[in-house]
């Protein structure tokens, strides 16, 4: 389905118990997670609104393929299957 690598960038962070002066929870430990998929063979997406908020994310093996699946609390959710996957982490907020 794809000739070259495909990637997903995810901004992850921890929600603390602290509240700021505006009443919002304080977020810390920000990281940008890049999932690079090689030889994508199947894509199934729904509710394609961006940006999406991931509720749950999982990786599994289906036959000899890697499957990335997620549910969203807002926006896009679905599954992607590929022959290979790589995960890179860059500390900090996205630029």
N, CA, C and O of each residue as an XYZ file, in Angstrom:
380
protein
N       0.813     -1.196      0.000
C       0.000      0.000      0.000
C       0.856      1.260      0.000
O       0.443      2.276     -0.558
N       2.056      1.218      0.620
C       2.912      2.403      0.569
C       4.304      1.996      0.105
O       4.790      0.913      0.431
N       4.934      2.875     -0.657
C       6.270      2.594     -1.159
C       7.362      3.046     -0.208
O       8.446      2.463     -0.186
N       7.095      4.057      0.559
C       8.095      4.586      1.479
C       7.579      4.580      2.899
O       6.461      4.133      3.155
N       8.386      5.074      3.829
C       7.960      5.103      5.228
C       6.819      6.099      5.455
O       6.724      7.126      4.782
N       5.973      5.773      6.405
C       4.884      6.654      6.839
C       5.092      6.900      8.326
O       5.573      6.023      9.044
N       4.732      8.091      8.788
C       4.959      8.349     10.206
C       3.781      9.078     10.840
O       3.050      9.828     10.194
N       3.636      8.822     12.129
C       2.644      9.489     12.972
C       3.413     10.203     14.074
O       4.296      9.615     14.699
N       3.083     11.462     14.316
C       3.682     12.210     15.422
C       2.629     12.391     16.507
O       1.510     12.831     16.243
N       3.011     12.042     17.730
C       2.093     12.085     18.860
C       2.722     12.932     19.966
O       3.857     12.690     20.375
N       1.980     13.920     20.440
C       2.431     14.729     21.583
C       1.866     14.073     22.833
O       0.650     14.015     23.015
N       2.754     13.577     23.697
C       2.336     12.926     24.938
C       2.836     13.748     26.123
O       3.835     14.459     26.019
N       2.133     13.643     27.247
C       2.505     14.383     28.442
C       1.819     13.761     29.640
O       0.906     12.946     29.506
N       2.287     14.169     30.830
C       1.664     13.700     32.069
C       0.767     14.809     32.593
O       1.140     15.982     32.577
N      -0.411     14.432     33.055
C      -1.323     15.372     33.707
C      -1.105     15.233     35.208
O      -1.296     14.155     35.770
N      -0.707     16.321     35.854
C      -0.447     16.272     37.292
C      -1.739     16.547     38.070
O      -2.785     16.834     37.487
N      -1.641     16.453     39.373
C      -2.780     16.788     40.240
C      -2.858     18.281     40.516
O      -3.849     18.772     41.058
N      -1.796     19.005     40.136
C      -1.743     20.449     40.376
C      -2.657     21.192     39.407
O      -2.894     20.744     38.285
N      -3.168     22.347     39.866
C      -4.025     23.196     39.048
C      -3.375     24.572     38.976
O      -2.877     25.077     39.982
N      -3.379     25.185     37.785
C      -2.784     26.517     37.646
C      -3.783     27.597     38.072
O      -4.892     27.290     38.510
N      -3.379     28.860     37.939
C      -4.223     29.965     38.396
C      -5.494     30.143     37.572
O      -6.406     30.855     37.992
N      -5.567     29.503     36.400
C      -6.779     29.555     35.572
C      -7.694     28.357     35.814
O      -8.781     28.275     35.241
N      -7.246     27.418     36.672
C      -8.059     26.251     36.986
C      -7.789     25.050     36.096
O      -8.522     24.063     36.153
N      -6.744     25.118     35.270
C      -6.393     24.002     34.390
C      -5.351     23.117     35.058
O      -4.497     23.603     35.800
N      -5.425     21.811     34.793
C      -4.402     20.906     35.310
C      -3.059     21.245     34.694
O      -2.972     21.586     33.515
N      -2.009     21.150     35.502
C      -0.649     21.407     35.036
C      -0.152     20.159     34.308
O      -0.283     19.043     34.812
N       0.422     20.358     33.112
C       0.964     19.272     32.303
C       2.481     19.334     32.357
O       3.067     20.415     32.290
N       3.121     18.168     32.479
C       4.577     18.147     32.442
C       5.058     16.887     31.728
O       4.250     16.104     31.230
N       6.358     16.698     31.681
C       7.001     15.549     31.037
C       6.537     15.386     29.591
O       6.140     14.296     29.178
N       6.590     16.467     28.834
C       6.187     16.458     27.426
C       7.199     15.678     26.592
O       8.401     15.736     26.851
N       6.710     14.953     25.596
C       7.549     14.214     24.654
C       6.818     14.117     23.320
O       5.593     13.997     23.279
N       7.576     14.172     22.237
C       7.014     13.930     20.908
C       7.423     12.518     20.512
O       8.609     12.208     20.400
N       6.426     11.673     20.304
C       6.635     10.280     19.914
C       6.395     10.195     18.414
O       5.322     10.553     17.929
N       7.398      9.721     17.680
C       7.232      9.519     16.243
C       7.249      8.026     15.973
O       8.232      7.343     16.257
N       6.149      7.526     15.421
C       6.046      6.122     15.022
C       6.232      6.090     13.511
O       5.428      6.648     12.765
N       7.301      5.431     13.064
C       7.572      5.309     11.635
C       7.240      3.895     11.207
O       7.750      2.924     11.767
N       6.375      3.789     10.204
C       5.910      2.495      9.708
C       6.465      2.266      8.313
O       6.369      3.137      7.448
N       7.042      1.098      8.096
C       7.579      0.717      6.790
C       6.659     -0.317      6.165
O       6.171     -1.219      6.847
N       6.429     -0.186      4.885
C       5.610     -1.134      4.121
C       4.210     -1.275      4.712
O       3.799     -2.368      5.102
N       3.489     -0.171      4.773
C       2.115     -0.172      5.271
C       1.261     -1.009      4.321
O       1.290     -0.824      3.105
N       0.499     -1.936      4.910
C      -0.314     -2.821      4.072
C      -1.811     -2.660      4.295
O      -2.617     -3.126      3.489
N      -2.185     -1.994      5.398
C      -3.617     -1.817      5.651
C      -3.832     -0.593      6.530
O      -3.113     -0.382      7.507
N      -4.827      0.211      6.173
C      -5.195      1.391      6.957
C      -6.705      1.389      7.116
O      -7.441      1.271      6.136
N      -7.161      1.519      8.347
C      -8.589      1.630      8.625
C      -8.822      2.741      9.629
O      -8.553      2.568     10.818
N      -9.319      3.880      9.170
C      -9.511      5.046     10.029
C     -10.969      5.475     10.025
O     -11.678      5.280      9.038
N     -11.410      6.058     11.125
C     -12.763      6.619     11.193
C     -12.715      7.926     11.966
O     -11.742      8.217     12.661
N     -13.776      8.709     11.836
C     -13.885     10.007     12.525
C     -12.648     10.865     12.284
O     -12.005     11.328     13.226
N     -12.326     11.069     11.012
C     -11.075     11.735     10.653
C     -11.134     13.236     10.910
O     -11.280     14.035      9.985
N     -11.017     13.605     12.189
C     -10.894     15.003     12.611
C      -9.520     15.175     13.212
O      -9.101     14.369     14.042
N      -8.817     16.207     12.810
C      -7.490     16.467     13.344
C      -7.467     17.826     14.013
O      -8.134     18.734     13.515
N      -6.750     18.031     15.098
C      -5.971     16.991     15.755
C      -6.872     16.047     16.529
O      -7.948     16.436     16.985
N      -6.436     14.824     16.674
C      -7.178     13.832     17.440
C      -6.590     13.694     18.835
O      -5.427     14.027     19.066
N      -7.392     13.207     19.749
C      -6.928     12.932     21.110
C      -7.010     11.430     21.315
O      -8.088     10.839     21.251
N      -5.858     10.821     21.562
C      -5.790      9.367     21.729
C      -6.206      9.003     23.139
O      -5.707      9.562     24.116
N      -7.136      8.049     23.231
C      -7.551      7.543     24.530
C      -6.709      6.325     24.903
O      -6.216      6.226     26.027
N      -6.549      5.409     23.967
C      -5.774      4.183     24.211
C      -5.028      3.815     22.951
O      -5.575      3.904     21.852
N      -3.777      3.401     23.100
C      -2.912      3.057     21.972
C      -2.271      1.712     22.243
O      -1.811      1.456     23.356
N      -2.236      0.845     21.233
C      -1.608     -0.467     21.429
C      -0.885     -0.915     20.167
O      -1.249     -0.549     19.049
N       0.141     -1.712     20.381
C       0.860     -2.381     19.306
C       0.668     -3.870     19.501
O       0.702     -4.360     20.630
N       0.466     -4.589     18.418
C       0.349     -6.039     18.505
C       0.902     -6.651     17.227
O       1.158     -5.955     16.244
N       1.080     -7.957     17.259
C       1.521     -8.695     16.086
C       0.327     -9.443     15.525
O      -0.345    -10.185     16.241
N       0.067     -9.245     14.239
C      -1.003     -9.955     13.536
C      -0.343    -10.671     12.374
O       0.165    -10.041     11.446
N      -0.357    -12.003     12.435
C       0.411    -12.817     11.498
C       1.865    -12.367     11.622
O       2.412    -12.450     12.722
N       2.511    -11.904     10.582
C       3.895    -11.430     10.688
C       3.977     -9.908     10.638
O       5.058     -9.354     10.441
N       2.864     -9.237     10.811
C       2.804     -7.785     10.686
C       2.686     -7.121     12.056
O       2.286     -7.747     13.037
N       3.046     -5.835     12.097
C       2.857     -5.001     13.285
C       1.542     -4.248     13.097
O       1.310     -3.648     12.047
N       0.684     -4.280     14.115
C      -0.566     -3.526     14.049
C      -0.576     -2.462     15.131
O      -0.395     -2.754     16.313
N      -0.786     -1.246     14.714
C      -0.957     -0.105     15.603
C      -2.452      0.183     15.638
O      -3.071      0.399     14.596
N      -3.028      0.186     16.834
C      -4.470      0.438     16.966
C      -4.699      1.453     18.074
O      -4.016      1.436     19.098
N      -5.670      2.340     17.859
C      -5.982      3.308     18.897
C      -7.452      3.687     18.853
O      -8.104      3.663     17.809
N      -7.945      4.043     20.044
C      -9.271      4.628     20.162
C      -9.056      6.085     20.534
O      -8.049      6.439     21.148
N      -9.993      6.912     20.165
C      -9.855      8.331     20.436
C     -10.945      8.830     21.361
O     -12.081      8.359     21.321
N     -10.581      9.791     22.192
C     -11.614     10.479     22.948
C     -12.133     11.656     22.139
O     -13.173     12.231     22.462
N     -11.393     12.019     21.068
C     -11.855     13.006     20.099
C     -11.101     12.760     18.806
O      -9.884     12.576     18.812
N     -11.809     12.759     17.724
C     -11.160     12.706     16.419
C     -10.821     11.313     15.952
O     -11.425     10.320     16.358
N      -9.835     11.279     15.088
C      -9.484     10.077     14.345
C      -9.103      8.911     15.256
O      -8.444      9.089     16.280
N      -9.538      7.709     14.853
C      -9.136      6.474     15.520
C      -9.095      5.377     14.476
O      -9.655      5.531     13.390
N      -8.439      4.271     14.790
C      -8.392      3.193     13.820
C      -7.218      2.266     14.006
O      -6.655      2.151     15.095
N      -6.852      1.594     12.902
C      -5.744      0.650     12.904
C      -4.895      0.857     11.655
O      -5.382      1.270     10.603
N      -3.612      0.556     11.809
C      -2.677      0.568     10.688
C      -1.796     -0.663     10.843
O      -1.252     -0.924     11.916
N      -1.662     -1.420      9.748
C      -0.782     -2.590      9.751
C       0.378     -2.341      8.806
O       0.220     -1.792      7.715
N       1.563     -2.767      9.266
C       2.771     -2.572      8.471
C       3.736     -3.731      8.725
O       3.562     -4.512      9.660
N       4.739     -3.822      7.885
C       5.739     -4.882      8.027
C       6.745     -4.565      9.135
O       7.241     -5.477      9.797
N       7.050     -3.276      9.343
C       8.011     -2.875     10.371
C       7.553     -1.582     11.023
O       6.830     -0.785     10.425
N       7.992     -1.389     12.274
C       7.678     -0.148     12.987
C       8.889      0.266     13.815
O       9.628     -0.574     14.330
N       9.076      1.579     13.932
C      10.140      2.136     14.762
C       9.535      3.277     15.575
O       8.682      4.015     15.082
N       9.979      3.415     16.815
C       9.485      4.475     17.693
C      10.670      5.346     18.108
O      11.678      4.839     18.602
N      10.542      6.672     17.902
C      11.552      7.633     18.308
C      10.915      8.623     19.278
O       9.770      9.035     19.091
N      11.663      9.005     20.315
C      11.171      9.947     21.321
C      12.053     11.181     21.336
O      13.279     11.078     21.350
N      11.422     12.357     21.332
C      12.148     13.618     21.462
C      11.513     14.385     22.626
O      10.354     14.792     22.545
N      12.279     14.583     23.714
C      11.728     15.300     24.868
C      11.293     16.715     24.497
O      11.922     17.369     23.665
N      10.221     17.176     25.116
C       9.744     18.540     24.905
C       8.433     18.594     24.141
O       7.890     17.574     23.716
N       7.947     19.807     23.981
C       6.702     20.037     23.261
C       6.976     20.091     21.757
O       8.099     20.393     21.350
N       5.970     19.804     20.923
C       6.161     19.899     19.473
C       6.427     21.333     19.057
O       5.941     22.271     19.689
N       7.188     21.500     18.009
C       7.449     22.849     17.463
C       6.728     23.029     16.155
O       6.821     24.092     15.541
